Amino acid sequence: MDKLEELVAEELAAPVDPRVSKFAEAIAAKHGPASRAVLFYGSCLREKQLDGLMLDFYLIVSDYRAAYDKRWLALANRLIPPNVFYFESDGLRAKYAVLSEEDFQREVGLQARSTSVWARFAQPSRLVWAADEQAKTVTITAVAEAAPTLFALTRPAMSGDERGDALAVFRAGFTFTYGAEIRAERKQKPESIVDAAPERYRNIGETVMAMHPIDKPPKKPKSAYKSGFQEGAVRVKYRKAAQQKWRRMQRKGKALSVARLAKASATFAGGVDYIAWKINRHAGTQIRIKPWQRRWPLLAAITLLPRLLKSGAVR
C-alpha cells in the first residue's frame, strides 16, 4: 500500500454515527450476496444531526444481474450507470447509487465515461460496510485513484504557478466537474468544498503531486497528454488542448446527466418530488409537482428539464 492509499484507507476508516453503519448494513442486505461495499459520502459527513437530512451512499456490487430480481434494473444499471434508489431505515432517509466493482474501478480512473464518480471520491468518504477483507482492499485501491485522476485531467488545463498549488488544483477540478453535470448548487460550491477541509485537500494533493510529478505522465495517460505533462512551462497549445477536452467532457457530462435524471425518475421512489425539492432548496425556486407528473415520472422529468435550464435553476 503506497502513501496515498494509506491516507485514503485512514480516511475511509474514520468513525461515523452508528446509525450510518447500521443503515449501510440494511442497504447491503437489500441486495444480498451481490453486495461488496457501501461508501458514505457527501455533505452529511460533516453533520452531527442526521434527522431530516438525505444521506448519500454508494453500494458496490459484484454483478448487476445478481444484485436485482428484475432484469430491467440490471440492464438500466449496465447501460447508464449508476442506478439511484430511495431508502429509509431506523428513522433516517437516504439515496444510494449502485455500481459494480468493475464499473467503479473504471469510473474513478482516466477511462471513466464521465466525471461524476471520481469527482465525488476525490472528496472525503467513509467505507461503512464491506463484505470481506478483499472487498475492503479493492474499494480502498479504487477510491485512491480518484484524486490522481482529478489532478491528471486538471493540471494541464491550468496556467502559471497554480499548477503547483494543491488547493488551487482541487478548486479548478471541482469547478470543471460541476460544469459537466446538471447542478442546482450555487456557483461558489466547488470552492466551499475545498474550504471545508483545506488541510485534508492539501495533504492528499501534495501526495498526489509527489507521486506524479508534472514531468511524468500519470497512470494510463491519454496519449494526447503525454507531451502536455512535459513541463518547464506547459506550452500554450497543450493547455488549450486540455481545456478543449474539458469542454467536450462537459458537453458529454450534461447529456449523461439528462439521461440519469430521466432514469432516476423511474428507479427512485418519489424521484420527481426529490428532484424538485433539491432544486428549490439550492436555487431558490418554487417548483411544484403536479399529480400527473407523479403518475408519469419519466415523462415529467423530460418535460421539466427544459424549463429548469431556461430559468437557470440548474446549470
C-alpha positions in Angstrom: 0.0 0.0 0.0 1.5 3.3 -1.1 1.3 6.6 0.9 -1.8 7.8 -0.9 -3.6 4.5 -0.3 -2.6 4.7 3.3 -4.1 8.3 3.6 -7.3 7.1 1.8 -7.6 4.0 4.0 -7.2 6.1 7.1 -9.9 8.5 6.0 -12.3 5.7 4.9 -11.9 4.1 8.3 -12.8 7.3 10.3 -15.7 6.7 12.7 -19.3 7.6 11.7 -22.6 7.8 13.6 -23.5 4.2 14.5 -26.8 4.7 12.7 -25.0 5.3 9.4 -23.2 1.9 9.7 -26.5 0.2 10.6 -28.1 2.0 7.6 -25.3 0.7 5.3 -25.8 -2.8 6.5 -29.5 -2.5 5.6 -28.7 -1.3 2.1 -26.3 -4.2 1.6 -28.8 -6.7 2.9 -31.4 -5.4 0.4 -29.1 -6.6 -2.5 -28.0 -9.9 -0.8 -24.7 -11.7 -1.6 -24.0 -9.3 -4.6 -23.2 -6.5 -2.1 -19.5 -5.9 -1.8 -19.1 -2.5 -0.1 -21.0 0.6 1.0 -19.5 4.1 0.9 -20.9 7.0 2.7 -20.2 10.4 1.2 -21.5 14.0 0.7 -22.3 17.0 2.9 -23.8 14.8 5.6 -20.3 13.6 6.6 -19.9 17.0 8.3 -23.3 16.9 10.1 -23.8 15.6 13.6 -27.6 15.8 13.4 -28.8 13.4 10.7 -32.5 13.5 11.3 -34.3 15.3 8.4 -31.4 15.0 6.1 -30.9 13.0 2.9 -27.9 10.7 3.3 -25.8 9.7 0.3 -24.3 6.2 -0.2 -22.7 4.2 -3.0 -23.3 0.5 -3.0 -20.7 -1.5 -4.8 -21.9 -4.9 -6.1 -20.2 -7.9 -7.7 -22.6 -8.1 -10.6 -25.7 -6.2 -11.7 -27.8 -9.3 -12.6 -27.1 -10.8 -9.1 -28.0 -7.5 -7.4 -31.6 -7.3 -8.7 -34.6 -9.5 -9.0 -35.7 -7.6 -12.1 -33.7 -7.8 -15.3 -34.6 -4.3 -16.5 -32.9 -2.8 -13.4 -29.7 -4.7 -14.2 -29.9 -3.6 -17.8 -30.5 0.0 -16.9 -27.6 -0.1 -14.4 -25.3 -1.5 -17.1 -26.3 0.9 -19.9 -26.5 4.2 -17.9 -24.7 3.6 -14.5 -25.4 4.2 -11.7 -29.0 3.3 -10.7 -30.2 5.5 -7.8 -32.7 4.4 -5.2 -34.5 5.9 -2.2 -34.3 4.1 1.1 -35.5 4.5 4.6 -34.2 2.8 7.8 -34.2 3.4 11.5 -35.8 6.9 11.1 -33.3 8.0 8.5 -33.6 8.5 4.8 -31.1 8.2 2.0 -30.5 7.8 -1.7 -28.0 5.3 -2.8 -26.3 4.7 -6.1 -25.3 1.2 -7.4 -22.2 0.4 -9.3 -20.4 -2.9 -10.0 -16.9 -3.3 -8.8 -15.8 -3.3 -12.5 -17.6 -0.1 -13.3 -16.5 1.6 -10.1 -12.8 0.8 -10.8 -13.3 2.3 -14.3 -15.2 5.4 -13.2 -12.6 6.5 -10.7 -9.8 6.5 -13.4 -8.9 8.1 -16.6 -11.1 5.7 -18.6 -14.2 7.0 -16.9 -17.3 7.7 -19.1 -18.0 10.8 -17.0 -16.5 12.9 -14.2 -19.2 12.2 -11.6 -17.7 9.2 -9.7 -14.1 10.3 -9.5 -15.1 13.9 -8.6 -17.2 12.6 -5.7 -14.5 10.3 -4.4 -11.7 12.8 -4.7 -13.7 14.3 -1.8 -14.0 12.7 1.7 -15.9 9.5 2.1 -16.2 6.6 4.5 -16.2 2.9 3.9 -19.1 2.0 6.3 -19.6 -1.7 5.3 -17.6 -4.3 3.4 -18.4 -7.9 2.7 -14.9 -9.1 3.5 -11.2 -8.0 3.5 -10.9 -8.5 -0.2 -13.8 -6.1 -0.8 -12.3 -3.6 1.6 -8.9 -3.7 -0.1 -10.4 -3.4 -3.7 -12.5 -0.4 -2.6 -9.6 1.4 -0.9 -7.5 0.9 -4.0 -10.2 2.2 -6.3 -11.0 5.3 -4.1 -7.3 6.1 -4.1 -7.4 6.6 -7.9 -9.9 9.4 -7.8 -7.7 12.3 -6.7 -4.9 11.4 -9.2 -7.5 11.3 -12.0 -8.6 14.8 -11.0 -5.0 16.1 -11.0 -4.1 14.3 -14.3 -7.0 16.0 -16.1 -7.0 19.4 -14.3 -3.3 20.4 -14.1 -2.7 20.5 -17.9 -5.7 22.9 -18.3 -4.2 25.4 -15.7 -1.7 28.1 -16.2 1.1 29.6 -14.1 2.1 28.7 -10.6 -1.4 27.4 -9.7 -0.5 24.0 -11.1 1.8 23.5 -8.1 -0.8 24.6 -5.6 -2.8 21.5 -4.4 -5.8 23.6 -3.2 -5.9 25.5 -6.5 -5.9 22.3 -8.5 -8.8 20.8 -6.4 -10.8 24.0 -6.8 -10.2 24.1 -10.5 -11.0 20.4 -10.8 -14.3 20.7 -8.9 -15.2 23.8 -10.9 -14.6 21.8 -14.2 -16.6 18.8 -12.9 -19.5 20.9 -11.7 -19.7 22.2 -15.3 -20.0 18.6 -16.5 -23.2 17.9 -14.6 -26.7 19.3 -14.3 -26.3 21.1 -10.9 -28.7 23.2 -8.8 -26.0 24.3 -6.3 -24.6 27.8 -6.3 -21.5 28.6 -8.4 -19.4 29.0 -5.3 -20.0 25.4 -4.2 -16.7 24.0 -5.7 -14.6 26.4 -3.7 -16.6 25.8 -0.5 -15.9 22.0 -0.8 -12.2 22.7 -0.5 -12.5 25.4 2.1 -14.4 23.0 4.4 -11.2 20.8 4.8 -8.2 22.7 3.4 -5.6 20.6 5.3 -7.1 17.4 4.0 -7.0 18.5 0.4 -3.5 19.9 0.8 -2.2 16.7 2.3 -3.9 14.5 -0.4 -3.0 16.9 -3.2 0.7 17.2 -2.3 0.9 13.4 -2.0 -0.5 13.0 -5.5 1.9 15.6 -6.9 4.8 13.9 -5.3 3.8 10.5 -6.8 3.0 12.0 -10.2 5.4 15.0 -10.9 4.2 17.1 -13.8 7.2 16.0 -15.9 5.9 12.4 -15.7 2.6 11.1 -17.1 0.1 9.6 -14.6 -1.1 6.0 -14.8 -2.7 5.1 -18.1 -2.4 8.6 -19.6 -4.2 9.6 -22.8 -1.5 9.7 -25.5 -2.5 13.3 -26.3 -1.4 14.3 -22.8 2.0 12.7 -22.6 3.6 15.8 -24.2 1.4 18.1 -22.2 2.9 16.9 -19.0 6.5 17.7 -20.2 6.8 20.8 -18.1 9.3 23.6 -18.0 6.3 25.6 -18.8 3.4 23.6 -20.3 3.1 25.1 -23.8 0.0 27.0 -24.6 -1.2 24.5 -27.3 -1.3 21.7 -24.7 -3.1 23.9 -22.2 -5.6 24.7 -24.9 -6.0 21.1 -25.9 -6.6 20.2 -22.2 -9.2 23.0 -22.0 -10.9 21.8 -25.2 -11.0 18.2 -23.7 -12.8 19.6 -20.7 -15.4 21.3 -22.9 -16.0 18.0 -24.6 -16.3 16.2 -21.3 -18.7 18.9 -20.0 -21.0 18.6 -23.0 -21.0 14.8 -22.7 -21.5 15.0 -18.9 -24.6 17.3 -19.3 -26.1 14.8 -21.8 -25.4 11.9 -19.4 -26.9 13.9 -16.5 -30.1 14.3 -18.5 -30.3 10.6 -19.1 -29.6 9.8 -15.5 -32.2 12.3 -14.3 -34.8 10.7 -16.5 -33.8 7.2 -15.4 -33.8 8.2 -11.7 -37.4 9.4 -12.0 -38.3 5.7 -12.7 -36.0 3.9 -10.3 -36.1 6.4 -7.4 -39.3 6.3 -5.4 -40.6 9.8 -5.2 -37.8 10.8 -7.6 -39.6 13.7 -9.2 -40.6 15.2 -5.8 -37.0 14.8 -4.6 -35.6 16.5 -7.7 -37.9 19.4 -7.3 -37.1 19.7 -3.6 -33.4 19.7 -4.2 -33.6 22.3 -7.0 -35.9 24.5 -4.8 -33.5 24.2 -1.9 -30.4 25.1 -3.8 -31.7 27.5 -6.5 -34.5 29.3 -4.5 -37.2 28.3 -7.0 -40.8 27.3 -6.2 -41.3 24.3 -8.5 -44.4 22.3 -7.5 -45.0 18.8 -8.9 -48.5 18.1 -10.3 -50.4 14.9 -9.8 -49.9 13.7 -13.4 -46.1 14.2 -13.0 -46.1 11.8 -10.1 -48.0 9.2 -12.2 -45.7 9.6 -15.1 -42.3 10.4 -13.6 -40.2 9.7 -16.7 -42.3 12.0 -18.8 -42.3 14.6 -16.1 -38.5 14.6 -15.9 -38.2 15.0 -19.7 -40.7 17.9 -19.7 -39.4 19.6 -16.6 -35.7 19.8 -17.6 -36.0 22.5 -20.4 -37.9 24.8 -18.0 -35.2 24.4 -15.4 -32.4 25.1 -17.8 -34.1 28.1 -19.3 -34.8 29.6 -15.8 -31.2 29.0 -14.7 -32.4 26.8 -11.8 -29.9 24.2 -12.9 -26.7 24.8 -15.0 
